[in-house]
């Protein structure tokens, strides 16, 4: 069947439709045109695919509407070619609100016939606080004040995280060092303000252990998983983040540590200065802003390189940013963020690479739809399992 060639006016209307710029009457008329016949639908889907690819590949997230239309129109006149990947991707808007008629069939196909339909929630504030006594407090829905054994008050607010108020300096040396731990499960995230004022954003499937009140001469926390730190400067009390034998010494700064995998511990410096060691017997190496330290704790290999830090820290601002990232790595993150199990039917699909920038709170079907529309991968959800296969 020969595909319908769209005139410029119809293309402009469809792009406005994708952008959510039509009023109710215009949207209704265009929806009726899409549903009128198969040729119209196929032409709309072809334009949408080009639109998605271009939106994902634009380097300027604030690109103007007229420029975007010009790029799309010119691209339709050329023979389609493989798309290059860029280190920065444009923000993907919520197209599903605007093109419901078009997406209805596509999104239903994500759930195969006979599959178990389970609600998969996007990442949301959720954690368990383990007190020094061993008592566990669910933080997702709590709003309370807890007094620890040293007299310090722990303030819990499910909407704003957890905060520790510091003891008076003259009392610090008189109390024993007691620890709390925050455990963030898959599908969760959490924010904590430590007793020295240091702010910590914790990603899904992470644990942070720390003193309720720091000692007089040192500040040290232990991390499993991933966290973003904004450390309060105190030259007399150095701040350390430890993941097993690996440690980061902080000299007043903001940085991100990803320690999910001991074969690839990542430390990205946003501002300030940090030093890191693979273990206590090795010399400290320094990290400058916009640098990434890659460490393999099993082999002792270490690499420092200049990077665009955005993809490494975007999660802290509720964004999903992939820059030329392998699908296997993307789906590992998806598994943590949405609390699902991922199964690849084709090993070769793990090496597909993507650029993307969208909100982290997006529905999982939305994210999988974008990945599917811009690749030869196909995604099916059955219960809490995501199956990745080849189209």
N, C-alpha and C positions, 0 to 999 in steps of 0.2 A: 504494500500500500504506500503510495507516494505521500510524503509528509507535507503538511500545510505550511506555506511560507507566510509568515506574519508581516503585515505592513507596519510601518514605523509607529503609527498611531496606536495600533493594538499592542505593540511591544511596550510603548510608553505606559499604556494603561495597566498592563500586567506588572511592570516593574513598580508602578505606584501601588498596585495591589499587594505585592510582596512587602513593600515598605509600610503598609498600613496607612496610606495617604488618601484613600478614597472614602467618600462619605457613604452612608448606608445605602442610598439608592444606586450609586455607581457600583458599589461592591456587589449588590444584588444582581444587577444587569450583567456584570462580568462573570459572576458565578454561574448564571444561567447560560452564558456563552460557552463557558468551559464544559458544562454538563451536556451541551447540545449534541455533540457527536464525538467520536473517538479521535478524529483528526485534530479537533480543537484541544482536546485533552493532551494528546501527544506533543503538540506544538508548545503548549503551556509547560509541560514537564521538561521539554528540551531547553526552553528558556530558563526555567528555574534551575536546572543543573548548571548552566553557564553562570547564572547569577550567584549560586552558592560557591562555585569555584573561584570566581573573581572576588567575592566578599572575603573569602578565606585567604586570598593571596595578596590583597592590597596592603601596602606597607603603611598607609596613612589611615588610621582608624576614623579620622574626622573628615574623610573625603566628602566633597559636596555632591549633592544629588545630581546636578547636571553633568558633572565630570563622570560620575558613576554610570549614568545612562550612556554617555558618549563611549566609554570603555566597553560597555556591554554591546552596544550597537556595532562597533567596529569589530568586536570579537566574533559576532555572528556572521560577518561577511568573510571571515577567514576560515580555512580548513582547520578543524580542531587539532591541536598538537598537545603532547604531554605538557603538563603544567609544572613550572619550576616551584621549588619550595623556598620560602623566605623566612628570615629569622624573626620577623614581626608579622603578625596577622591582624586583620581588621576585626573589630567587634562584630559578632554575628547577632543580629536582632532576632526577636522572637517571632519568626515567620509564621508559626503555627496559628497564632491569633488571627492572622490576616488571610491565610489560604486554607482554611479548614476543609473546604470541599475537596481541594486537590490532595490534601494530606490524609484524608480519612482512610482511603484504601491502603496507602503506603504504611501507615502506622499500625493498622490491623495486621498487616503481614509480618510484623515483628513478632507477634504472638502466634506460633504455629497451631494448626488445628489439633485439638485434643490436649493442648498444653495446660498446665495448672496456672491460673491467673492469680498472682500474688502482688499486693501493693508494695512497690519498691520506692521508698522515700529517698529524697535527696539528702545530702549531708545537712545535719542540724546540730545545735548545741546539745551535747550529751556526754556525760562522764560519771565516773564513780570516784569519790574521795575516800581514801583509806587513811583513817586517823592513826595516831601513834599507838592507840589501844588495840588496833586491829578492826575497830568498828568501821563499817562501810556505809557511806551516805550517797544516795542517788542524787546527782546534781541537776538532772534534766528539768525537774519540776519543783525544786526546793527554793525556798526563800527563808533563810534562818541565820542565826548567829550561833556559833559553836565555840565553847571555851576549851582550849587545849590544856594539858597538864601544867604548862609553864605560865598559864594565865593569859596567854595571847588569845585574842578573839579572831575567829575565822568567820568572815562575812560572806554568805552565799546568796547570790541572786541569779536565778536561772536565766534571766535575760541579759545579764551583763558579766557573768562569770563569777570568779571567786577572788576575794581580796584578803590579804594578811596585813594587819597593822603591826608595826614594829614596837618592841618593848623599849622602854627608856634605856639609854646607854649604860646607866649605872646598874641596871638589872641584868644585862646580857650575860656578864661573867658569873652571875650567881645562879643561873638556871642551867639544867642539863640540856644537851643538844638532842632534840626529839624531831622525828621525821614524819612528814605526810607524803602521800603519793596520790597522784591523779592518774586514773586509767581511762583513756578514751577508746571506746570500742569502734569496730568497723561501722561506717555510716555516721560517725559522730565527729565533733570538733569541740574545742573548749578554749577559754581564755582565763588566765590566772595572773594576778598581780602579787608578786612575792613581797616579803616583809621589808625588803630594801627599796621597793618601788619598781623593781625590774618587771617588765611586762613580757608574758610568754603566750604565744598563740600555738596551740597544739592541734596537729592534724589527726585524721582518723587512725585507729589502731596504734596509738602511741601511749607511752607511760613517762611520767616525770616524777622523780623522787627528790625531795628537797627538805632542808631543815625548816621547821616552823619559824624559827628565828635564827639568823646566821650567827656564827661565832664572832668574836671580837676581831679576829685577824684574817678570816677567809670566808669566801662565799662559794659553795660548790653544790651543783645539782647533777643528777644522773638521768640520762635520756635514753629511751628506746623508741624508735620510730622517727617522727619528724616534728620539729618545732622551730618557730621563728622567735628570736629574742631581741628585745630592746632593753639593753642593760643600763642601769643607773650607774653613773660614774662614781667611783670611790677609790682613789689612788692608794689608800691605806689597806683596802680589803679587796684583793684581786678576785675576779669571778671566773669560775671554771665550769665547763660543761663536759661531762664524761660519758662516753658510750663504750663500756668495756674498758680496755686499756687505752683507747683513743681519747684524747682530751683537747679541748680548745680553751686557751687562756684569753680572756677578754680585757681589752684596754679602753672600755667605754665605747659602745658601738651597737650596730644592728646587723644581724646576720641570721642565716638559716642553716640548720643542720639536719641532714637526711641520713638516718642510721637504721633504716629498715633492713639493709643487707650489709653484712660485714665485708663482703667482697667489693662493695662500692659505697663507702661512706662519703657523702658530699657535704662540703661546707662552702657556702656562698656568702661573701662579705658585701653588705649594702653600703655601709659607711663606717668610718672609724678604723680600727686596727685590731687584728687578732693574731695569735700565734697558735700553732697546733703541733701535737706530737702523736706519733703512732703508739708510743709507750714511754714510760718514764726513763728508759735507758738511752733514748734517741734524742738528738738535739731538736730544739724548737724551730719550726719554719714559720715565716711571717706571711700574712695574706693582706693584700691591698684591696681597696674598694673595686668592685666589678671583676673580682677574680674568683675562680672556683678551684677548690682543692679536692681532688679525687684520690681516695686512699683505699687500697686493698689490704685489709688487716691480715689476711691469710698469707699473702705473698710478700708484704712489706713494700709493695710498689706505691709510688706517690707521684701525682702530676698536678701542677698548678698552671692554669691558663686563663686568659682574658675571655669573658663571656658577656652576653646580654643577660642580665640577672632576672629579667621579667619572668621567663617560664619557670624559674626555680622558686620564686616567692609569690607568684600570682594567687596561689590558693589562700594565702593569708588575707587577701582582699576579696574573697569569695568569687574568684575568677578561675577559669580553666584556660590555660595557655599551653599549647604544644608548638614547638618550633622544630620542624624536621625530625619529629620524634617517632620512633618505631611503634607499631601497633601493639606489640607485646608489652612495651613499657606503659603505653596508654591504658591498656586493659588491666594491668596490675593496679594502677591508680583507681580506675573505675571500680574494681573489685573492692578496694578499701572504702572508697567514698560512698558506694551504694550498697555495700554489704552483700555482694553477689559472688558466685563462683563462675569463672570464665573457662570455657573449653574450646580449643582450636581444633577443628577437623582437618585443617590443612596447615602444616608447619610453615610453609612458605609465606603465608599471610602475616606471620609475626614480623616480617621485615618490611612491610608496607610503611611508608612514612607520611606524616600528616602535619599540617599547620592549622591551628585553630585558636580562637579566642571567644569564649562565651561565658555566661554566668555559671558558677559552680552549683547553684541551686536549681539549674535546669533539670527537667524530668529526664530520666535515663533514656527514654524512647527518643527524646529530642536529640540528645547527643549521638545515639547510635544511628539515627536517621541521617544526620550530617555526615558521619563517617561512611555510611553506606552509599550515599548519593555521590560521593567524591572518590570512590574507589571501586575495586572489583570484589570487595568483601561483602558478605551478607550476615546479618545478625538476627538471631531468634532468641526469645526469652521464654523459658519454661520454669515456672516457679521462681527460684532465686539463682537459676543457672542461665548464663548467656553463652550461646553456642555461636562460634564464628566459623563460617564456611565460605566457600568460593561461589561467586555468582555463576 
